[in-house]
Amino acid sequence: MNLNKLAFVIGVSLSGNVFSDTITTNYSGVSPGSTAVIRNTVSPTVASTNVYAGVYNHTVVSSSPNGIDLSPIGPQFVSFCIDIVDYVGSGVVYTLTDLMNSPDPILNNMGSEKATDLSKLLFFAVGSELSNVLSLTNNQAAALQMAVWEVVFEQNGGYNVTNGNFTALNATTQNQANFYLNGISTATEGMQNLIALTNPDKQDFIAQSTVPIPAAAWLFATGLIGIGAVSRRKS
């Protein structure tokens, strides 16, 4: 096998290790966002209740290995909740996993179809960068969070927050959320590099990773390329 190709394959393969890593974060509030009323009739059951929905903001405290980078670049990143029963917190250690394996390690995984629908939903709403959600109005941010919950928890097919297992009970939020959900069927592509932050005792989140190749992988790949150069000179 060509050494240059081998180095490239190893680098790409190791870059996927982020999905077995952990990250510790501090929660810094929901903004933009607004108060909304939700109800969920399937497990985990949630009776009609007030929630403050929108963009969840976090700061990275530490990561293992070091250098995990979530969007936007730097210690601050944004996310949406994919767990409506647990509480958010600070100093929480999350496992990073493929979105299809969320929302929670002890619950049923959402699967690839819902993960794809979430990527199309977010791309339709804000484009390729999740950090664009910071430019949404309070009502838009709350509605997009409702749409995310609808995709995760709806069991009966067809996404609509006005009926079904998951419902949003605010009229203005309903209309905007359904507008976003209708965009899933027309989106020509999805948002890339979405991952889930999971913890069995805390709220789980969907975020976007830059998926950097670890420094060790670059060093190893560079070494292989150097070996290839030496081999070519000798030949």
C-alpha positions as CSV (number, residue, x, y, z in Angstrom):
1,M,0.0,0.0,0.0
2,N,1.3,3.5,-0.8
3,L,2.7,5.1,2.3
4,N,1.1,8.5,1.6
5,K,-2.3,6.8,1.4
6,L,-1.6,4.8,4.6
7,A,-0.8,8.0,6.5
8,F,-4.0,9.7,5.2
9,V,-6.1,6.7,6.3
10,I,-4.6,6.5,9.7
11,G,-5.1,10.2,10.3
12,V,-8.7,10.1,9.3
13,S,-9.3,7.0,11.3
14,L,-7.8,8.4,14.5
15,S,-9.8,11.6,14.1
16,G,-12.9,9.6,14.9
17,N,-11.7,8.8,18.4
18,V,-13.6,11.9,19.6
19,F,-16.6,9.7,19.9
20,S,-15.2,7.7,22.8
21,D,-13.9,10.7,24.6
22,T,-15.3,12.7,27.6
23,I,-15.8,16.4,28.2
24,T,-16.5,18.3,31.4
25,T,-18.6,21.5,31.0
26,N,-20.1,24.3,33.0
27,Y,-23.6,25.4,32.0
28,S,-24.1,29.1,31.5
29,G,-27.8,29.5,30.7
30,V,-30.3,29.4,27.8
31,S,-29.9,32.4,25.4
32,P,-31.6,33.1,23.1
33,G,-34.8,31.4,24.3
34,S,-38.1,31.9,26.0
35,T,-40.6,30.2,28.3
36,A,-42.8,27.5,26.7
37,V,-45.2,24.8,27.6
38,I,-44.6,21.2,26.5
39,R,-46.2,17.7,27.0
40,N,-44.8,14.3,26.2
41,T,-47.0,11.2,26.5
42,V,-44.3,8.5,25.8
43,S,-41.4,7.4,27.9
44,P,-40.0,9.5,29.5
45,T,-43.5,10.9,30.2
46,V,-43.7,14.6,30.9
47,A,-47.1,16.2,31.9
48,S,-47.9,19.7,30.7
49,T,-45.1,21.8,32.2
50,N,-43.4,25.1,31.8
51,V,-39.8,25.0,30.4
52,Y,-37.3,27.6,29.3
53,A,-36.4,26.5,25.9
54,G,-33.8,27.7,23.4
55,V,-30.1,27.6,22.9
56,Y,-28.1,26.0,25.7
57,N,-24.7,27.7,26.3
58,H,-21.7,25.9,27.9
59,T,-18.1,26.3,28.7
60,V,-15.6,23.5,28.4
61,V,-13.7,22.9,31.6
62,S,-11.6,20.0,30.5
63,S,-11.6,17.2,27.9
64,S,-10.0,13.8,27.7
65,P,-8.0,13.7,25.6
66,N,-7.2,17.4,25.5
67,G,-8.2,19.4,22.5
68,I,-11.7,18.4,21.8
69,D,-13.2,21.4,20.0
70,L,-16.9,22.1,19.9
71,S,-18.6,24.8,17.8
72,P,-18.0,27.7,18.0
73,I,-14.2,27.3,18.3
74,G,-13.0,27.9,21.8
75,P,-14.2,26.9,25.3
76,Q,-17.7,28.3,24.8
77,F,-20.1,26.2,22.7
78,V,-23.9,26.0,22.0
79,S,-26.2,23.1,21.9
80,F,-29.8,21.9,22.0
81,C,-31.3,19.6,24.6
82,I,-32.4,16.1,23.6
83,D,-33.5,14.9,27.1
84,I,-36.6,16.4,28.7
85,V,-36.5,14.7,32.1
86,D,-33.1,15.3,33.6
87,Y,-31.6,18.5,34.9
88,V,-28.8,20.5,33.5
89,G,-25.8,21.3,35.6
90,S,-22.2,22.5,35.8
91,G,-19.1,20.3,36.3
92,V,-20.8,17.5,34.5
93,V,-18.7,14.9,32.7
94,Y,-20.3,13.9,29.4
95,T,-19.4,11.1,27.0
96,L,-19.2,12.2,23.4
97,T,-21.0,9.7,21.1
98,D,-22.5,9.4,17.7
99,L,-25.8,11.2,17.5
100,M,-27.6,8.0,16.4
101,N,-26.6,6.4,19.7
102,S,-28.2,9.1,21.9
103,P,-30.2,10.5,23.7
104,D,-29.1,8.5,26.7
105,P,-27.0,5.3,27.2
106,I,-29.7,3.7,29.4
107,L,-32.6,4.6,27.0
108,N,-33.4,3.4,23.5
109,N,-31.1,5.0,21.0
110,M,-32.7,7.4,18.5
111,G,-31.2,5.6,15.5
112,S,-29.8,6.8,12.2
113,E,-33.1,8.0,10.7
114,K,-33.8,10.5,13.5
115,A,-30.2,11.6,13.6
116,T,-30.4,12.4,9.9
117,D,-33.6,14.3,10.4
118,L,-32.0,16.3,13.1
119,S,-29.1,17.2,10.8
120,K,-31.5,18.3,8.1
121,L,-33.7,20.3,10.6
122,L,-30.7,22.3,11.9
123,F,-29.3,22.9,8.4
124,F,-32.7,24.1,7.2
125,A,-33.0,26.4,10.2
126,V,-29.5,28.0,10.5
127,G,-27.2,26.6,7.8
128,S,-24.0,24.6,8.2
129,E,-22.8,26.1,11.5
130,L,-24.6,25.5,14.7
131,S,-23.2,28.7,16.2
132,N,-25.6,30.5,13.8
133,V,-28.3,29.8,16.3
134,L,-27.0,32.7,18.4
135,S,-28.6,35.1,15.8
136,L,-32.1,33.7,16.3
137,T,-34.8,35.6,18.0
138,N,-36.0,34.3,21.4
139,N,-39.1,32.8,19.9
140,Q,-37.2,31.2,17.0
141,A,-34.7,29.6,19.4
142,A,-37.5,28.2,21.6
143,A,-39.3,26.9,18.5
144,L,-36.2,25.2,17.2
145,Q,-35.7,23.5,20.5
146,M,-39.3,22.3,20.3
147,A,-38.6,21.0,16.8
148,V,-35.6,19.1,18.1
149,W,-37.6,17.5,20.9
150,E,-40.3,16.6,18.4
151,V,-37.9,14.7,16.2
152,V,-36.3,12.9,19.2
153,F,-39.5,11.8,21.0
154,E,-42.3,11.5,18.3
155,Q,-43.1,7.9,17.8
156,N,-46.1,7.9,15.4
157,G,-44.5,9.3,12.3
158,G,-44.8,12.7,10.8
159,Y,-43.4,15.7,12.7
160,N,-45.9,18.2,14.1
161,V,-45.8,19.8,17.5
162,T,-49.5,20.5,17.6
163,N,-50.4,16.9,18.1
164,G,-49.0,13.4,18.7
165,N,-46.8,12.2,21.5
166,F,-44.8,15.4,21.9
167,T,-46.6,18.7,21.8
168,A,-45.7,22.4,22.3
169,L,-48.7,24.3,23.7
170,N,-47.7,27.9,22.8
171,A,-49.4,29.0,19.6
172,T,-46.5,31.2,18.4
173,T,-43.9,28.5,19.2
174,Q,-46.1,25.9,17.5
175,N,-46.2,27.7,14.2
176,Q,-42.5,28.4,14.1
177,A,-41.5,24.9,15.2
178,N,-43.7,23.3,12.5
179,F,-42.1,25.6,9.9
180,Y,-38.7,24.2,10.9
181,L,-40.0,20.7,10.9
182,N,-41.5,21.0,7.4
183,G,-38.0,22.0,6.2
184,I,-36.7,18.5,6.9
185,S,-38.4,17.1,3.8
186,T,-37.0,19.9,1.6
187,A,-33.5,20.2,3.0
188,T,-30.9,19.1,0.4
189,E,-28.3,18.4,2.9
190,G,-27.7,18.2,6.7
191,M,-25.5,19.9,9.2
192,Q,-22.2,18.0,9.5
193,N,-20.2,16.8,12.5
194,L,-23.1,16.6,14.9
195,I,-22.5,14.6,18.1
196,A,-24.3,13.9,21.4
197,L,-23.1,14.7,24.9
198,T,-24.5,12.1,27.2
199,N,-24.7,11.5,30.9
200,P,-27.1,9.1,32.6
201,D,-28.1,11.6,35.3
202,K,-28.1,14.9,33.5
203,Q,-29.6,16.4,30.4
204,D,-28.2,15.2,27.1
205,F,-27.3,17.6,24.3
206,I,-26.7,17.8,20.6
207,A,-23.7,19.8,19.6
208,Q,-21.3,20.3,16.7
209,S,-17.7,19.2,16.7
210,T,-14.8,20.4,14.6
211,V,-13.4,16.8,14.9
212,P,-9.7,17.8,14.9
213,I,-7.1,15.1,14.1
214,P,-5.2,14.6,17.4
215,A,-1.6,15.8,17.4
216,A,-0.3,12.2,17.9
217,A,-2.0,11.2,14.6
218,W,-0.4,14.1,12.7
219,L,3.0,13.2,14.1
220,F,2.6,9.6,13.2
221,A,1.3,10.4,9.7
222,T,4.1,12.9,9.2
223,G,6.6,10.2,10.1
224,L,5.2,7.8,7.6
225,I,5.3,10.5,4.9
226,G,8.9,11.1,5.8
227,I,9.6,7.3,5.4
228,G,7.9,7.4,2.0
229,A,10.1,10.3,0.9
230,V,13.3,8.4,2.0
231,S,12.1,5.3,0.1
232,R,11.5,7.3,-3.1
233,R,15.0,8.9,-2.9
234,K,16.6,5.4,-2.4
235,S,14.7,4.0,-5.4
